């Protein structure tokens, strides 16, 4: 699974399985994105290749943590 923030690819979560119709957990990825403007943003999860299939038994969760800008002085 490729993770997009806006139009930019910021991370990849991947796992390997070769059993037919198998549902495996992805490993967590923690991409950090800097200088994000205020307002809504688009986060998209997209498959890495044509062999990746999903169905109604697959669930995804994205967690966003906003850290305030650090001020010096």
FENVEN-V522867 format. One record per residue. PHI is phi in whole degrees, 0 to 359 (NA if undefined). OMEGA is omega in radians with two decimals (NA if undefined). NEAR is the number of other C-alpha atoms within 12 Angstrom. Layout:
PHI&OMEGA&NEAR  PHI&OMEGA&NEAR
This chain:
NA&3.09&28  259&-3.11&26  256&3.12&29  246&3.01&24  242&-2.95&24  66&3.14&16  265&-3.04&14  258&3.01&18  287&-3.07&22  242&3.14&22  186&3.13&23  224&3.02&24  246&-3.09&25  216&3.09&21  211&-3.12&19  245&2.99&17  212&3.10&15  237&3.04&11  280&3.11&8  294&3.09&11  55&-3.14&14  269&3.09&16  240&-3.10&19  243&3.08&21  281&3.02&17  279&2.99&19  284&3.13&15  286&3.00&18  234&-3.09&19  231&3.11&15  291&3.10&21  248&-3.13&18  242&-3.10&21  258&3.03&14  55&3.11&11  274&3.13&16  290&3.08&12  295&3.07&9  107&-3.09&6  295&3.04&9  229&3.12&15  252&3.03&17  243&-3.06&22  230&2.99&21  252&-3.08&25  225&-3.12&24  292&-3.11&20  283&-3.09&20  207&-3.06&12  291&3.14&9  278&3.13&13  276&3.13&22  237&3.05&19  230&3.07&20  213&-3.07&11  293&3.11&8  266&3.12&12  255&-3.11&15  232&-3.10&13  228&3.09&20  223&3.08&14  240&3.10&18  245&3.12&12  247&3.07&15  242&3.12&11  261&3.10&14  255&-3.13&12  295&3.11&10  296&-3.14&10  279&3.13&8  251&-3.13&6  259&3.02&4  91&NA&3
